[in-house]
Amino acid sequence: MVSKTIQVDVEKYQREGYLTAPAVVSDEYLARLRMESDRLMRLCYAERERYARRIEWEVDHLAEEEKRGMEKVIRKLEPISDLSPVFREMAFTPEITGPVSAIFGEPVDLFEDKLNLKLPGGSPYPWHQDWVCCWRAHTDQLITCFIYLDDADLENGCLQVIPGSQLGKPILPFRAGGHFEIDPVFVPRENAVPVPLKAGEMIFFDPYLLHFSDLNRGKVPRRAIIFTYHPARLGKINEGRFPADFS
Ligand SMILES: O=C(O)CCC(=O)C(=O)O
């Protein structure tokens, strides 16, 4: 880890709902993170029955015509911080929690942690708002941080956002019959901003921000570690996320 203090423009974060930040990891550390990602992927694949509750498979999220060859490919592992001392240490590193604390104005604790793999051919995440789809049972005092393990661009499915869409904490309706994707009528796609970033760089964003990422049409992975934080004064509010793995 490179010791680096990130300048945080809190007003910009509040206005636009997201901020990007430079890498706080060295190339050597990044290589270690990629190796750890590979280790977890191999472990969970080899023991897929045991870790079934942590695994999302690509075939469950791809359109029919995109599924060929993706039958054994993992899309996401969640949670990871109890399986990986490396990722756990990283979640609490001050270079990463610092900007989140600066935005909240207080110390933070870890709410959620996952590894999104988006290997070549990996599936899109349709337009959604994290609090609205996934965290309604919890506080909305949450900030998510993506740390890319690979260069991310439009070809391999970098994150895209709609700046300002979090303002007023709108709870937008889902597409009919769903409980994740926002009804496209409520998504001003003409305002979408792709956020390409280099490996190690980060994006911090608000739980009401509309965001999306496309199919990985490239030849290289677009892996990201994703940590979400809440104010520490709320306590350990999401410990129930750690599954009892099958033995
Ligand atoms: O990994 C991605 O591209 C998007 C992930 C995402 O939006 C989420 O986990 O809420």
PDBQT file of the ligand as one rigid body, heavy atoms in Angstrom, charges set to zero:
ROOT
HETATM    1  O1  LIG A 301     -19.320  -4.327 -11.051  1.00  0.00    +0.000 OA
HETATM    2  C1  LIG A 301     -20.026  -3.560 -11.677  1.00  0.00    +0.000 C 
HETATM    3  O2  LIG A 301     -19.769  -3.225 -12.814  1.00  0.00    +0.000 OA
HETATM    4  C2  LIG A 301     -21.254  -2.936 -11.088  1.00  0.00    +0.000 C 
HETATM    5  C3  LIG A 301     -21.553  -3.414  -9.736  1.00  0.00    +0.000 C 
HETATM    6  C4  LIG A 301     -22.680  -2.690  -9.093  1.00  0.00    +0.000 C 
HETATM    7  O3  LIG A 301     -23.215  -1.767  -9.589  1.00  0.00    +0.000 OA
HETATM    8  C5  LIG A 301     -23.124  -3.131  -7.802  1.00  0.00    +0.000 C 
HETATM    9  O4  LIG A 301     -22.575  -4.106  -7.257  1.00  0.00    +0.000 OA
HETATM   10  O5  LIG A 301     -24.063  -2.496  -7.276  1.00  0.00    +0.000 OA
ENDROOT
TORSDOF 0
